[in-house]
Amino acid sequence: MKISVIRIISVLCIFFGETELLGEALALQSKSKPSPILPFIFNNGQMDRDISFYTKTSEGNVSVTKEGEIIYSLSAGSIAIKEKLIGGKVRKIKGEGEAATKVNYFIGDNPAKWKNNIPTYTAVNFGEVYRGIEVKLRAYGKKVEKLFYLKPRANLKDLKIGLNGAKALRVNDTGELEIDTGYGVVKWTRPIAYQRQGARGKKQEARGKRQREYVEVEYVVNPPQSSIVNRQSSIIYGFKVGDYDKTRELIIDPLLSSTFVGGSDNDSASAIAIDSSGNVYIAGKTTSSNYPAYEYDISQNKNEDVFVSKFSSDLKTLISSTFIGGSKNDSANAIAIDSSGNVYIAGKTTSSDYPATSGSYDSSFNDSGDSTIGDVFVSRLNGDLSSLLSSTFVGGGKEDYASSIAIDSSGNILITGGTNSSDYPLVSGSYDTSHNGSYDVFVSKLSSDLTSLLSSTFVGGSNNDEAKALTIDSLGNILITGSTASSDYPITTGSSHNGSYDVFVSKLSSDLTSLLSSTFVGGNDFDVASAIIASSDSIYITGWTYSSNYPTTSGYYDTSHNGSYDVFISKLSSDLTSLLASTFIGGVNMDFANTITADSLGNIYIAGFTNSSDYPTTTGSYDPSHNGENDVFISKLNGALTNLLSSTFIGGSGSEIAYGMAIFSDNIYIYIAGETNSSNYPTTSGAYEELYTSSYDVFISKLDTNISSYTLTVTTSGTGSGNVTSSSADINCGSDCSKAYESGTSVTLTAFADSGSVFTGWVGGCSGTGDCTITIDANKSVTANFNKATYTFTVTTSGTGSGNVTSSSAGINCGSDCSKAYESGTSVTLTAAADSGSVFTGWGDGCSGTDTCTITINADTSVTANFNKTPSSGGGNGGQGGQCIFTSIYGSDLHPYVKKLREFRDKWLISNFKFTRPAFMGSPNSKIEIPNIIGKAVVKFYYKVSPRTSDYIRRYNSLKILARWMFTPLIHVISYT
């Protein structure tokens, strides 16, 4: 299986990145694949007023102030390095090269402070800071690039850069600038300098039609080997260059690539959805500093904000990205898209100033005092994420959180999760309006504009109950699943609570007034369901279990518990009364499934993470080998759960977790999203490849649904020819061919012989001569045998005499009737030899004349050889005449008239009548042959009377003249037939 597209996008790139490749500058610096440009975001009031532009690399924030200062806020320990262009004058800073990405901020509960459609730029232009020296700034990956453009005759000594915020500054032996931060050393790569065009004997590198002439350049620190006692003190560095052409522009490019180790930010994508156009949305949480730190501050508090990002279907373009949050922690756990393309997110917030819109169901935060507890939030954005259309709290006085969201056929919003609030908002008439225990499940329905709570209910027992997932079946009923420690959790099926935590599956009416059915599923230990989907007649759940006796069903993929925690997939009847199928999937260590989906063919996909190196994978999968601590897995089973169709790892040397999964409607691609701290998580060309060090970043990966594939090879053999086709139209070949199929695919092959050939059977994966059906669970080969068809060639003899017929293709040698089978296309030449006292008088049926007979065998064929006795001499004929009447009349067998009569005999008298009957009432054309009984009788009579009659003609010349007068006109007529 090929991984079609797989992307890892640091949250930096998610928020600020545009996945276009940097052009010439990076390509000349790096032997590795280019990183995407990280556009600079224009400050439209969302940041401190001193900031003009900012971006975020994988090593921290980069900000440009209105005064032209550049601030590098490194991710580790909030260390900041500030640079100032000493002695220069920054008149106006502007963005250059507007990027496609738009950024939105909905932070706090004051709409006047929200910012949307903020532009981003690929570079920041400082203008001509010194006389003849222009300065620009770019960022990509973990690199920052300052570009100094020196016009002809500009004075390089004017260019001085003051640096604050470090303990020491020095140039090392390799020419790198080392900045000692006190928590590690930041190394900025050795600078380069070049001029364009015109070789002048210097080192060159061609780029299409353009050339660069490289000039020697190095950092200069004043004073050398500087040690800075006070971080607020500045130390100046600059550049020293070799000889260059001062009549042309010189470009100095100090590519600042930080190798600092450290970091603490965590970013995670918990949910993913795809709109009708195939655009990909992810939602989750990010820990980031909105404002750069100017000096070391170990106590800096970094809270979590919600993010929502929109990507093109190929994951190459970040279309828009939005932050939503308040002053404390906010996390999105679920995402859904309605038929109009609006985006809904739900989760938990501890921010009293989380943005809730006027007129929403509940615009007031409900918790107080304890910052660790929070409210549910539900927010609605437009499709380009530029407008917060509506947003509401839902909650009581204690902790409430939403874990799942769905949209019903009327556009209403369903959420579920857990609550410890006895005053969680309910609606009269709902199934259960009384809080039952510590944490109860809640299910709530809101109007599409989030202004009304239409229905809301508890579901739970006296202990802890938590809903992880929600879905809506084809009848509009609400299905929830999760885990419960309550033995008295409401059950309708008569099942029993089995262990410390059991899975529950419950079905409620669409108005949440009735519990239609509910059941436990579990073993004697710890069982958690994390995801649920519904088909027309069944329900699938997945999760993880520590119970070795978690219920499985005989004959399904894996009925044995494998290790510590195993993944399970269970299929229940739609009324929850029957466990239709259930299986483990796992290795010897811990395996957790977080998400489940299905394609239109009924195949089931699960994804999660595992630290089992022996988690089952399939041959031909993207990655059958475990890579690090925790790897993402994606597994695909048939709907009956009897076969693991395909399964793969995805990961690097660190740890990854997949939280969300979605399939686009064409069933071709599957997307997963989650978090990783692996610097070598697999990426594709052009993707962002650097990570925060020692932190978790978001990843999005796109694979084809053929997670594992095998090759079916079809070959042909034999003396004949033909064609092989497949039921799926993928194979159609008359010679050797092959096709890759997804594991578990059933392929039916049909063989068609060409004209003159016959299909004689299969060899390899099939046998017999009927259709060949193969289940693709490994690389397989099948051979179709085609041989030439065989036809019967029959030779008969006729007449009063006798003789022998032989063939040049061995097989015919007979003096009476005989036959031989020949392959289609065989050319057979017959020779007739009369016995003593007989004469060969010509061929009938398939041949004519008295010469040899050559026939190509393409059907059953018959030929007649005519032998007659030689007539007695009578009174002698002086060597004239012969045994046949017309030979006596015209004096020779070779006379033209005799030949004409012989041809007439062969064509009309001894040959059968053959014609094609046209198609009639659905029947096909058919060939019909009628024996020429009368003609053959005439010929037989002619040869019978010929000897005596020819004697009379030879004796009486007047009789010969009379016969010629009578028959010559008739022969002329016959010659035209």
N, C-alpha and C positions, 0 to 999 in steps of 0.2 A: 504494500500500500504506500502510495506517495502522500506525503503531507502537502496538501495543495497550497495552503497559506497558513502560516502560524506566526503570530505576533506577540511580542512582549512589549508592553508600553509602560514605562515608569509613570507613576502618577504625575511626574513633572511633565512628561510628554503628553499625558492625557489632558492635563489642564492647559498646558501652554505650547505643546508641540504640534508642528505640522509636518507630516511625514513626506517632505520633499527632500531630495538629496542636495547637500551642499555641493557647490560646483567646484571650480578649479582650486580654490585655496586649500580645501581639505584634501582633495584627491592627491595633491602634491606632497602633503605632509604625512599621510598615513598609509601604511600598507594594508591596514584592515579595511573592512567595508565601511562606507560612509555612514555617519549617523545623521538623523534628521535634524533640520534646522529647528531650534526652539525660538519661536517668535517672541519678541519683546511686547509686553502688554502696556498699552497706554494707560496712564493713571487718570481716570475720569472721576476721581473723588473717592475711589474705593480704598486708596492707600493714603498715607500721610502726605500732606500737601507739598512737602519738599521733594517728593519722588516724581519724576517725569515718566520713566519707563522701568519695567522690571521683568525678569523672567526667572525661571527656576531650573537649574541644571541638576544632574544627579549628585552633585556635591554641595548644593545649597542654592540660596537666592543670589541673584545678581541684579543690583538696582543702580539706576542712574539718576542723580539728583538734578534739580534745575540749575545748580551751580556747576554742573559738569563733573561732580565726584562720582566715582564708581565704587560701589560697596559690594564686597563678596562676603555673604553671610554663610559660613560653612556649616554643614549640618551637624557636625560634632561639637557638642558643648556650646552651641550658639557663638562660636568664634567668628569674629568679623574682621575683615581686612579692608581698609579704605584707601583708595588711590585718588590723588588730585593732580591735575595738570598744572605744575608750578609755573607761574609767570605767564600763563596763557590767558586768553579771554574767550569765554564761551558766550556767544551772543544769543543763539537760539538752538535748542536741541529739538530734533524732529525725527519722526519715524520714517524709514525708507523701505519701500517694497512691501505694500500691504499684503498680509497673508490671508489665507482663506478662513482661518480659525477665528471664531467669535467667542468671547468670554462673558459670562454673566455672574453677578453677585446678588444674592438675595439673603443678606446677612442682617439679622436683627428684625425687630417688629415694626420698624418705621419705614413704610414704603418710599418715603422721600429719599431715603439713603440707599435704596436698591439701585443697582447699575446693570444695564443690559446692553447687548450688542456692542461691547467694547472692542475696538479694533486692535489688531496685533500686527507687528511689523517684523520683517526678517532682519533688519539692522537698525541701529540707532546712529544718526549722523550728528556729530558735535559741531560740524562746520569747520571753518578755518580758525583753529584755536591759536596757532602761532602764525606769523607771517609766512605764507607759502606752505603751511603744514595743516592738512585736513585730517580729522580723526573720526573713525567709525568703530562700532562695536557689534559683534555678532556672537551667538551662542548656539551650541549643538552638542547633544550627548552630555558629557561631563566637561566639555571644553568651552573656553571663552576665547574669542579672537579679537584682539585690538589691532586695527589696521591704521598705520600712519602713512599718509600719502604726501611725500615731499616734492613739491613742484620744483622746476629747474631753479637752481641757485638758492634754494631755501637753506637756512642755516640749521644743521642738525643739533648744534650746541644749545639752541633755544629749547629743545624738547627735554623737559625734566619732569619726572614723575615722583611725587611724594607719596610714601607709604606709611600708614599708621596701623596699629593693632597687632604687632608681632614682637617677639622677644629678640629675634636676630634675623639678619638678612645677609646672604652671601651668594656668590657664584661658585658652583662646584666645578670639579675637574672636567665634567662633560659639557659645561657651558649652560647648565640649567640654573635658574634662579631659585634658591632654597629659602623658604620663609619658615622660621621656627615659631610655631604658634603656642608652644607650651604644652600642647596636647598631641603633637605630632608635627611632621614637616610637610609643608605643601611645596611641591616642586612644579615650577612652570618651565615648560620645555624650552630648549634653546631656540632663539628667534631665527627667522630667515629674513633676507632682504633680496629684492630682485627689481630689475627693470624689464619693461616689455619691448620686444622687437630689437632688431639690430644686434648681430652676434658680438662683434668687436673682440673675438678671441676668448670670450668668457664661457664658462660652463653653461650649456643650454639644455632645455627640456621642451620638446614640442608638444603643443596642445592644439591639435587641428591645424589651423592656419596661423596660430599665435605662438610666440616663443617667449621664454623667460631667460633672462641673463642673471644668474645669481651672483650676489655681492656678499663678501664676507661681512658678518655682523656679530656682535656679542654684547651681552649686558655689561654695564659699568655701574658699580655701586660706590657711592661716596659717603663716608669713607669706606674702603674695602674691609671685608670681614666685620661688618658692623654688628654691634650688640646693642640692643635697645633696652634701656632700663625702664623707661616709662612707655607703656603701650600707646599713650596719646602723643608721644613724640614722633616726628616724621623723619624718615630717612629717604634720601633721594637716589633714584637710579635712572639711568638713561641708556644710550646705545652708542657704540663705536662701530663705524663701518670702514671697509677697505676702499680702494679706489673704485670710482664709478663715473659714469658720464653725467656731469652736472648740467648738461643741456636737456636732459630728459628726466621724467618723473621717477623717483625712487620710492618703493613700497617696503616698509618694515612691518613684519607680521610676527609678533610674539604670541604664538599659539599657547594659551595658558591651559595646560592639562594637569589638573590636580590629582595627586596620588595619595591624598590624605586618607587614612584609615579611621573610620569611626562613623557614628550616626545613630540617630534614635527615632526618626520618623517612621510611622507605620501607615500604610495605605492598603485598602482592601476593597475589592469589588465583590459584593455579595449577591448581585442579581443581574440578569441579562434578559433583554427582550429584543425582538426584531419587528420593525414596522412593515407595512404592506409593500414598500419599495425595496426592502432588503437592508435598510440602514440598521445599524446595530447600536443599541443603547445599553449602557452599563450604569449601575448605581452602587454606592457604597459609602465608605467613610475615608477621610484623609486627616492626618495629623500634620499640620504645617503652620509655619509662622507667616502671618500676613505682612508683618513689618520687619525689615531687616534689623538685626542686632548690631549696634555700633561697638560694643565691647563685650567681653566675656561675661556671661550672666548664667551661672549654673542653676539659678532658681527659676529660670524662665518657664512659664507654664504653657504647654502646647495642648490645646483642646482639639476635639474631633469635630469636623464639619461634614455634612452630606455633600457628595458630589454626584452629578449626573453628566455623562458624556455621550456624545453622538458621533459615530464613525460611519464612513462609507462601508458598503458591504465587503469590499476587499481589504478593509482595515488600513488603507494607505492614507486616508485623509481624516483628520479630526475636524468635524464640521462645526461643532460647538461644544462648550463645556460650561457647567454652571455649579457654583457653590451655593449651598443653602444652609443656614444655621444661625445659632445665637452665640451667646457668650460662653456656653459650657459645651457639653458633649452631645453630638447629634450623629445618628447613624441610620442610613437607609438599609433595610433588610429585604425589600421586595419592590418589584417594578412591574407595571402592566401598561399596555397601550390600547386605547379604545379605537373604534372604527373611524374616528375623525383624525386620528394621529396624535391626540393628546396623550401626555405621559403622566402616569400616576406613580407616586412612590409612597411607601409606608415604612415606618420604623419606630425608633424611640428617640426622644430628646429629653435632656435634663436642663435645657435652656428655657428659662421663663420668657425670654425674648425671641424664641424661635419664631420666624415670620408666619403669622396667621393673618388671613385676609379679612377685611371688614365684611360682615354679613355671613361669615362661615358658621358652621354649626356651633363651634366653641372656639372663640378667639382668646380665651384666657387659660394660662397654664394652671394645672390643678394641684400639682405637688408643691410642697414648701418644706424648708428646713434641711432635709437630707439631700445633698447634691448627687448622691449615687442613685436615687430613684428618679423615675421620669414618667412622662406621658407618651401615649401613642401620638404620632402625627401622621396625617395624610395630606399630600400636596399634589397639585395638578399644574403641569406646565404645558405650554404649546409645543408643537413638534420640533421647532428649532431651539427650544429651551431658553428663549429670550424673554418670555413672560411667565410670571407666576400667576396663573389664572385664579387659583383658589387654594387655600391651605387652612387646615383646622387641627386643633388638638382633639383628642378623645381620651378621657381618662378619669381616674378618681384620685383620692388622697394619697395613695401609695403607688407602688411600681406597676406600670402598665407598658407593654411593648407589643408591637405588631411584628409577626414573622412572615406573613403571607398575604397576598392581595390578589383579587380576581375581579373581573367585570362581567356582569350577567348580560343577557340578551337585550335588556332594557337600558343598558348603560349604567346601572347602579353599581356601586362599589362595595365589594365584600372584603372584610379584613378579619384575620384571626390572630391569636397569640396567647399571651398569658397575662393575668392580672392578680395582684395581691390586694386590690382595692375593693372593699365591700360596697363602696359607693360608685363603682364603675357604672357609667350611664347605661340604662336599660330602657326598653320600651314595654309598656303594659301589654299583656297578652302574649309576650314572648314565651318560649318554652320554659325557661328557668330564670326567675328574677331574684333568686336568693343566692348570695355568696355561700359556697359550700365548705371551703377549707382554706388552706394556706394560699396556694396559687390555684386559681380556676382558669379553665379555658374560657375565652370569650369569642363570640362571633357577632359582628356588627355589620349592618348594611346602611350605607349612606347614599344620598342622591348624587348624581353625576357631578353637580356643581359644588358638592360638599357643604351645602347649606342645611341639610336636614338629616337627622338620624331616623331612618325609616323603620328599622327593627334592630334589636340587640338582645343577646341572651348570654347567660352563663351556661357552661356544661362542665360538670366536675363532681368530685367526691370530696371526702373529708381530708385528703392529703394533697400532695402537689400534683397538679395536672398542667400539661403544657402542650399547646397545639403548635406544630412545626409547619404545617402545610394545609392548603385549602384548594379545592377545585369545584367546578360546577358540572354536573352531569347533563346529558342530553335533554332531560326533563326539567332542568332548572333547579334540581335539588342540590343542597350544599353538602359537600363531603369534606371532612376534616380528619387529620391524623396527627399523632404525636406520641407522647409517652405519659403514663400515669402511675403514681405510687398508691392510688386510691383503690382499695379492693371494692369499694362501693361506687366506683365510677358508673354512671348509668349505662346499663347493658340491656339489650332486647333479645339477644340470641340465646341466652342461657349459658354463655361461656363463662369461665372462671378466671379470676386474677391468679397469675401463676408464680410471679417472682417479685423482686424488689420494685422493678419498674416494668410494666408491660406496654406494648403497643396498643393503642386504641384506634378504631376507625368508626366514625359516627356519621350518619346521614340525617340532615335536618330538612324540613320543608323549605321552599324558597322564601317564605315569609318568616322563617325562624320560629314559628309557633309550635312545631311538633318535632319530636325526635322520632324519625321514621324507623331507623334501625341503628344498632350500635353493638360492637363486639370487641372483645380482647383478642390479641394475637401475641403469643409469647411463650417463653420457657421459664425455667425456675430461677433465672438470674436477671440480668439487666438488658432490656430491649427498648430501642428507640426508633420510631419511624420519622424520617426527615422529609419525605416527599410523597406525593400522591398524584395519580392521573386516572381518568375515567374513560372507558370506551363504551360502546353502546350496550354491552352486556356483561361487563366485568370492571373490576377496580384493581389497579396495581399500586402497591406501596413498596418503598425501599427504605433502608436505614442500616442500623448495625445492631449486633446482638452479642452478648457475652454468654448466652445460654447455649450449652451444647445440645439441649433438647428443644431448641426453637423448632416449631412444627414445620416439617418439610413433607413433600409428597413423593411417593415411590415412582421411580422412572424419570425423575426430573434431573436437571443438570448436575447438581451436587447435593446429596442428602446427608453429607457428613460435615460436622463442624471441624474447622481446619486449625484454629489457633485461638488466640486471645479474644479479639473482637473480629467477627466476620460480618461482611455485608450479607443482607438477605434481600430477596425480592419475593413478594407474595402476591398471588392473584386471587381475588375473592369474587364471588358472585355479586351482582349488582344489589341484591337485597341483604348482603353481608351474612348470609346463613351458611355459605359453603366456602371452604378453602379449596379452590380449584387447582392451584399449583403453587408450589413454594420451594425455593432453593437457596442454599448458601452460595456465596462466592468469596473466596479469600485465600490467604496464605497462612503461614505459621505465626505471624505477628498481628498487628492491628490494621484493620481495614474498615473504612467508613465511607458510606455513600451519602451524598448530600442532595442529589438532584436526580430527577427521572423525567424522561420524555419518550414519545413514541413517534414513529413515522407513519405515513399513510398506508403502508403495507402491513402495519401491525407489529413491526419489530420494536423492541424495548431497549432504550439506552439509559445507562446510569453513569454517573461520574462522581468522583470524590477524591480521597487520598488514601495512600497505603504506605506502610513501612515494611511490608512483606516482600522480600526479594522474589519469592515464589508465587506472588499473586498471579493467577492464571492469565496468560496472554496467548495470542494465536500467531501461528506462523504467517509471515507476510504483513504483520501489523507494523505501524509506524516505528515503534520502539519496543521490542520484546524484553528489554533488559532494564532492571531497576537501577536508578542513577544515584540517589542520595538518601537523605534521611527519610523524608516523605515525598513520594511521587504522586502526581495526579494519575488517576486511571480513568479510562473510558471503556466501558464494556457494552456489547450489543448482544442481545439474546432474541430468539424467536418468540413470538407471542405466547406460545405454549410453555415457555421456560424450559424446554428440553435440551436446547442446543445453545452453546456459546458460539455465536456466529463470528465474532471478532472482539479483540480486546487488546489494549495497548497501554503502556506507560507514557507519560510526558513529564519531563523534569530535568533538573540539573543536579549539581552536587549538594545543594542545600535542601530546603523544604518548600513544598508547594501544597496548596489546598485549592480544589475546585469547589465553588459554591453554587454557580448558576450554569444552566445549559439551555440552548434553544436550537431548534431546527427551522430553517427557512422552508417555505411551503413547497419548494421544488424537490425536497427530499435529497438534495445533493450535498449540502454543506451543514455541518454541525458546529456550533460555537460554544465555547466554554469560557468562563471568567472566574477569577479568584485572586490569590495572592501568592507571591514567591519571594524568597530571599536568595535564590540561586543566581550568581553572576553569569552562569553558563546555561541558564534556561534556554531551550532551543528557539532560535529566531530565524526569520527569513530575510532575504536581501532587502536592505533599506530600512529594516526595523530598528527601533531603539535598542541598543545592546548593552548599555551600562545600567547598573542598578545603584540605588542607595546602598551604601555599605552598612552592613549589620542591621538591616531593616527589611520590612516587607513592602513590596511594590505590587501594583496591580498587573495582571496579565490578561490578555485576551488571545485566544487561540482559535483558529478556524481550520477544520479538517473536513475532508470529504467523508461521507457516511460509510464509505468502504473502508472502515477502520482496518480491516484485514482483507487481503485479496489473494487469490490464487489464479494460476494460468491454466486454462484448458486449451490444449493443443490438438488440432485435428489434422491428420495426414491421410493421404490417399495412396493406394497401391493396387497392383494388378495390371493386366494387359489392356483393360478398358479404361473408360473415363466416366466422370459424373460430377455431381455437385452435392455439397453438404450444407444444410442450413440449420439454424437454431430457432427455437420458439421465440426467443427474445430479439430476433433479427440482428444479433451481434455477429453471428458467424454466417458467412455466405461465400463459400470458396470451392473452387474446383481443383485446388492443389493444397499444399500445406499452409495452414494459417493458425492463429492463436488469438485468444482474448482473455483479459483479466476479469475475474468475477469476484464479487464479495463472497466471503466465506458463508457457506450454508445455502447459496443460491442453487436452485434446481434448474438444470438446463436440459431441454429435450432436443436431440439432433435427429434430422431426417435426411436420408440419402436418396438422391435422384440420379439414376443412370442416364447417360446420354444415349442418343439413338445408336443402335448397334452394340450397346453394352448392357450388361446386367449387373445389379448390385448383389454381391454374393455373401455379404455379412460384415459384422464389426469384429475388431480385434482390440484388446486393451481394456478400456474401462467398460465396454459393453460387449454383448455377444448376440447372435441371432441376426435375423434380417429385418426385424421391425424397427420402429423408432427406438432411439437410444436415450434414456433419461439418466442423468448423472447429478449427484449432489456434490457441489464443489466444497470439499473440506480439506483439500490438499491440491498441489499441482497435479494435474491429470492429463493423460494422453489417450486418444482414441484414433484408431485407424479404420477407414472405410475402404473395403476391397471392391473394386470394379473390374470385371473381366469382360472381354469381348463376348457377345452373344454367339451361340452356335445354332446353325441351321442345317436342315437335312437336304442333301443333294441326291435326287433319285434319277437313275438311268433305266429306261425300259427299252426293250427291242421289239421290233414289229416287222411284219412282212413274211413272205414265203421262204426266205432264205435264212442264213444265220451268219454270225460274225462276233467280233469281240470289241469292247470299248475299254480304253485305258485313259488314265488322267496323268497330266504332268505334275500336279500336286498329288502325291501318293494317296491312294484310297479307293480309286475306282479301277477295277480290272474284272470285267464280267462279260459273259456271253449270253446272259439272260438278265432279268430284272435285278438291280442291286442299288444300294444307297450308302451314303457316307455323310457323317456330320462334320462340318467345317465352321471355323470361326468367322464372324462377320468380317467382310472385307476381303476374304480370301479369293484370289483369282485362280480358277480351275480351267485347264484346257483339255478337252476330250478329243481323242483320235479314234475313228472307227476303222476296223479292218475286217473285210468280208472273208468268210471261210471259202475254201475251194468249192466251186459250183454255185457260189452266190456272189452277188454284187451289192455294194452299199449304195443305196439310192437316195440318201439324204437324211437330214435331221428334222425332227419335229418338236413342237412345244417351245422350249427355251432357246433353241438355235434353229438355223435354216441353212440350206445349201449342202454341199457335199464335202467342203473343206473341214479343217478342224473347227471345233466349237469352243469358244472362250467365254466364260461367264464369271462375273463377280458376285460372290454369295452375300446377299444382304437380306435374304428371306428364304423360306423353304422353296426349293426350285426343282422342276422336273424337266427332263430332256428325253426324247425318243429317238433311237437310231433305227432306221429302216433298212433291212436286208432282204433281198429277193433272190430267188434262184435264177441262175443263168439259163435262158431258153435253149432248147435243143437245136442243133444245126439244121434239121430237115433236109432239103435238096441242096443244101449249101448256099451260102450267101456271098461267097467270094470275099469274105472279110468285111461284108457290108451289113448294115442293119444291127439288130440287138434284140434282146428279149422283150423290150417295151414297144408298144404300138407306135408312139411318136418318134422313137429312135429309128424305127424301120421306115417311117414316112419321110423323115428329113435326113436319114442316113448317118447320123452321128449323135452321141451323147453331148458333144460340145457345140452342136448347132444352137444359135441364139434362140430360136423358137423353142427348142427343147428346154433350154435353161429357163425361159419365161414360164413355161408350163410347170416346171419343177418348183419355181418360186411360188406360183399360184397354189400348187398343191400344199407346200409347207405353210403358207400363210392362211389359206382359207379352208383346206380340207382336213388336214391332220392336226392342226392346232386348236386347242380349246378356245371358246369365246370368253374373253375377260372384260369386265367393265366395273365401274365404281358407282355404287348406289348412293345418292345424295342423302344428307341428313334429313331425318323426318321425325317430327314430334319428339324432339329431344334426343333421338338416337344419333350417334356419330356417323360420319361417312364410313362405308364399308366396301371391301372388294369382293366381287362375285366372279366365279369361274364356272362356266357350263361346258360339259364335255361335248365335243363335236362328233356326235354319233353318226349322223348322216354322212358327213364328209369322210370320216374314216371308213365307213361302209363302202362308199364310192371308190376310194383308193384301193380297198381290199379287193373289190370286184374287178377294178381295172387291172391289178396285177394278176388276178386269177385268169382273165381271158387274154392277157397280153401274149403269152407264148404262141398260142395257135393263131391268133389274129395277125401277129407280126409275121408269121411264116407266110400267110396268104399274101400279105402286102409285098414281101420280098419276091414272091414268085411272079406276081402279075404287076408289071410296071404301070399298066393303065389304071390299076386300083390305087397305086401310090400317087399318080397324078390327080386322080379324082379326090383322094383324101386331102392332098395339099390344097386343092381348090376349095374344099369344104372348110378346112380347119384354119387356114392362114388368116382370113378375116377375123375369126373368133380369137385367135392369138393376139391380133392387134388390139382388140377390145380389152382382153385380159391384161395386157401390158400397162393399161392405165389404172388398174385397181390397186 
